[in-house]
Amino acid sequence: MTSTRWRKLESSLFVAFCGFAVIMALMPLAFILFFVVSKGILALNLAFFTHMPTPVGEPGGGMANAIVGTLIVSGLAALMAVPIGVMSGVYMAEYAGSRFASTVRFAADTLNGVPSIVIGVFAYGVVVVPLGQFSALAGGFALGVMMIPIIARTTEELLLLVPGSMREGALALGATRARAVFTVVIPAALPGIITGVVLALARIAGETAPLLFTAFNNRYFTTSLRQPISTLTVQVFTYATGPYEDWHRQAWAGALVLVSIVFLCSVAARLATRRIERMHVQG
Amino acid sequence: MTERSRDLQFRLGTGAFALALVLIVCGILFILIDQSMASIQKFGLDFWRTSIWDPVAGQFGALPFIWGTLYSSILALAIATPIAIGIAVFISELCPGRLRQPLVFMTELLAAIPSIVYGLWGIFVMVPWVRFLETSLPDAIRRLPLFSGPPLGLGMLAAALILAIMVIPFTSSVSREVLKSVPVAQREAAYALGATRYEAIRAALYYARTGIVGAVMLGFGRALGETMAVTMVIGNNPKVALSLFAPQYTMAAVIANEFTEAANRLYVAALIEIGLVLFIITLIVNSLSRLLIWSMAGRMMVVEEPATPPPLESAA
């Protein structure tokens, strides 16, 4: 039989290992944030937001076209994903027991796990090939496909959190199911659904792989949906893998902007979730 | 209009959107097969057995990519799994309550950082560190096949490290959920029998093993499909090699790098076939992982208070 002393030592070693594991994971986070902030701040100025890229080799300039491009492509994605995602979520929550609801749930989870690069290939086949060229539409479609399952599952979960008594109250007053859902259940879950959409937007705005051969890239400013369009992430990729010192500087600035977006959205979502939880406790 | 038909309308209306979601998933499979037909017909199984990738000569052998994808993901898992489980145990079992929320938030942040930012940091910060590590290894070790070749920094080791960092938050958050669902009575029983902390937690981990394997598989699925960060640090060289220092290539990376350069139909079809196989592999891994996590959660439901919402009356 093992001695008590050894068992205690073993236990302490295990606790120490777990603490060590936390440090091992937080160290890269600290390093990444440190480098992104310190290198990004040096390159970030007003021109970054308002100026166009300069010709190759010439220093200065900014990413105004890429910032607008990211907004356009993400906006298109939301336009496509919010209706499909929310409605699928409503279906899964309302008809939770049905076989089709399980199929939809399985499809959503599957879609969520599809590598982003494969989504890009899919969007290439569906949008780029028929239109004959890279376009903002294709990029928006690719990101929209990635967004749908996130929104659908969040909506489903939040609708199921709404107390059954509220739904039953509406139905007892003679409301149809549609009316009960749209005027009672969805409004009750709305803050959470909006939080979910914001988080999904933050996630897809940081995607690069699905845009490489859908939205492609563009050195010029465009708002046309049928033209190739520049985005922050693809621009950071181009600059990071390019040979110029000034490009690298701008890539760090772009990374800082991306990380700031993600960070702000996460904090906002966390605060909102806390408020929603408090509301539920009181209600 | 009767109420019943309105309810049916509602069901069909929302169902149509849900159907769109299902069709998209089927559409992915269909488009990938359709667009890669040229390559599937021309090369057959040789595509996956040969390792010469020479688009100019029209030779497409995808073995190096499948090797690179599996090798980098397995290495990443080997690094990430103990750390991720350690974090899960620390957060759910050991740490003081006040630390819990900040730690959860920080691991979530690690998952939220865009892949391209990992890649940027990887090229300019981590790769030089890896190169330093590689050059400072003693010669005796450098002669082993696992560490042979010039120390470039860019290569399999860098890719595995960055993948490990990216996978940790996924595996640890699912492991944490799984551990949370182990009944408290189980741990109390262990302590009552005089178990040390380690022994009690080991018993909890053993109880949760199915779910934890599911969590690890989920991380594996993420690692297989990860594109940008790996593309930027793996060195992009289509050679099957055992060495951790060798620049190699992955399936996702070759699609990202060569898709816009692919000059003819066969080349594009070959790249899409790689995408098709990547899709199928991740589909299998993810489904298996979900199955394991679900079966675990299902078992918990019986033990604990069922948390299902009140059943909805069916429309029909």
Interface residues (C-beta under 8 A of the other chain):
Chain A: R7 K8 E10 S11 L13 F14 V15 F17 C18 G19 F20 A21 V22 M24 A25 L26 P28 L29 F31 I32 F35 V36 P83 I84 G85 M87 S88 V90 Y91 M92 E94 Y95 A96 G97 S98 F100 A101 T103 V104 A107 A108 D109 T110 L111 G113 V114 P115 S116 I117 V118 I119 G120 V121 F122 Y124 G125 V126 V129 V145 I148 P149 A152 L160 L161 G164 R167 T176 R177 A178 V181 A202 R203 G206 E207 T208 A209 L212 F213 F216 T233 V236 F237 A240 T241 H248 A251 W252 A255 L258 V259 V262 F263 S266 R270
Chain B: E3 R6 D7 Q9 F10 R11 G13 T14 G15 A16 F17 A18 A20 L21 V22 I24 V25 G27 I28 I31 L32 D34 Q35 P82 I83 A84 I85 G86 I87 V89 F90 I91 L94 L103 F105 M106 T107 E108 L109 L110 A112 I113 P114 S115 I116 V117 Y118 G119 L120 W121 I123 F124 V125 I165 I168 P169 S172 T196 R197 Y198 E199 I201 G221 L224 G225 E226 T227 M228 M232 A252 I255 A256 F259 T260 L271 I272 G275 L278 F279 T282 L283 N286 S287 R290 P309 P310 P311 L312 S314 A315
